[in-house]
Amino acid sequence: MELLPKEIREMMPKLYANEELGLQAQALVKFFTPDSNWAWYASEFDGEDLFFGLVIGFEPELGYFSLAELESVKGSLGLPIERDLHYKPQTLEVLRNHYRDKGWAL
């Protein structure tokens, strides 16, 4: 699976374009590991490799992550990271609250 096809790449806001929106910025793409609980929600992209968004890992956090890293990492069973084809864009605030309601500290 191509993680970031051209049509998604072109619709992603550039890094810092959503700064004024804060948590109201839309996370347009979700990546996940099918064999663990990690997820990456991207709201901005530099056009080459770097995303900004919400990362759900050891602990949830807003921050930067790399397309190259997503493409190279394998989960505990050796499965690659995938793009969630059924994900509907949501704001970072909605996502944060969703995980907070599940008991994750944000």
Phi and psi in degrees as a GROMACS rama.xvg file:
@    title "Ramachandran Plot"
@    xaxis  label "Phi"
@    yaxis  label "Psi"
@TYPE xy
-76.6104  121.785  GLU-2
-69.1909  -36.2403  LEU-3
-135.656  80.1049  LEU-4
-63.8399  161.003  PRO-5
-52.7356  -43.1472  LYS-6
-65.651  -33.6323  GLU-7
-77.2312  -42.295  ILE-8
-54.0817  -43.0818  ARG-9
-74.0781  -23.9095  GLU-10
-89.9175  -10.025  MET-11
-71.8585  131.62  MET-12
-62.3281  147.979  PRO-13
-68.2185  156.467  LYS-14
-52.1439  137.641  LEU-15
74.7251  -2.79015  TYR-16
-66.2284  -27.0722  ALA-17
-100.973  9.69435  ASN-18
-52.8549  -42.1696  GLU-19
-68.5328  -24.0686  GLU-20
-79.2119  -23.1082  LEU-21
56.7576  -130.984  GLY-22
-73.2228  -4.86673  LEU-23
-83.737  -5.52909  GLN-24
-64.3684  142.877  ALA-25
-82.1357  132.386  GLN-26
-88.3274  110.252  ALA-27
-86.7721  -21.6617  LEU-28
-135.766  141.542  VAL-29
-120.654  130.63  LYS-30
-113.642  150.415  PHE-31
-153.707  160.255  PHE-32
-99.4735  123.212  THR-33
-70.2051  -14.0591  PRO-34
-116.055  23.4806  ASP-35
-159.409  -173.859  SER-36
-102.362  16.3496  ASN-37
-79.1715  143.205  TRP-38
-148.273  149.012  ALA-39
-129.214  124.128  TRP-40
-111.702  114.636  TYR-41
-96.8174  128.676  ALA-42
-113.418  -17.4048  SER-43
-145.68  156.081  GLU-44
-148.212  137.878  PHE-45
-79.7108  -0.501036  ASP-46
91.454  -9.85573  GLY-47
-126.649  -58.1457  GLU-48
-147.021  -26.2196  ASP-49
-102.355  129.147  LEU-50
-108.681  159.457  PHE-51
-124.612  141.405  PHE-52
171.734  -157.939  GLY-53
-99.6016  127.906  LEU-54
-112.312  126.019  VAL-55
-107.192  106.894  ILE-56
-138.138  -124.643  GLY-57
-60.9763  -36.0027  PHE-58
-149.787  147.662  GLU-59
-69.7843  139.772  PRO-60
-158.506  150.5  GLU-61
-84.0456  137.324  LEU-62
175.773  -168.401  GLY-63
-101.851  145.882  TYR-64
-147.92  159.091  PHE-65
-107.748  135.769  SER-66
-61.7096  -42.224  LEU-67
-58.9952  -41.128  ALA-68
-66.8979  -43.9653  GLU-69
-59.2872  -37.8737  LEU-70
-72.5807  -22.5849  GLU-71
-99.9556  -20.7469  SER-72
-80.3696  143.817  VAL-73
-120.93  147.963  LYS-74
-76.8758  -174.088  GLY-75
-63.3506  -25.5508  SER-76
-98.4511  8.24832  LEU-77
84.329  10.8374  GLY-78
-84.1628  141.452  LEU-79
-77.2632  161.364  PRO-80
-68.2772  143.654  ILE-81
-123.011  161.239  GLU-82
-94.37  132.942  ARG-83
-75.0935  108.361  ASP-84
-72.7904  -15.3409  LEU-85
-105.446  0.578434  HIS-86
-67.8369  134.5  TYR-87
-106.638  126.868  LYS-88
-51.9268  138.418  PRO-89
-138.548  161.526  GLN-90
-73.8394  157.275  THR-91
-60.1496  -33.0142  LEU-92
-65.9229  -44.6771  GLU-93
-61.2192  -44.111  VAL-94
-64.1777  -44.1902  LEU-95
-58.9311  -45.8614  ARG-96
-65.8528  -37.4812  ASN-97
-57.9946  -49.1209  HIS-98
-72.0791  -33.4651  TYR-99
-63.3318  -42.1115  ARG-100
-63.5897  -25.2876  ASP-101
-85.4904  2.59633  LYS-102
99.5048  3.55884  GLY-103
-80.4391  135.316  TRP-104
-81.7452  126.818  ALA-105
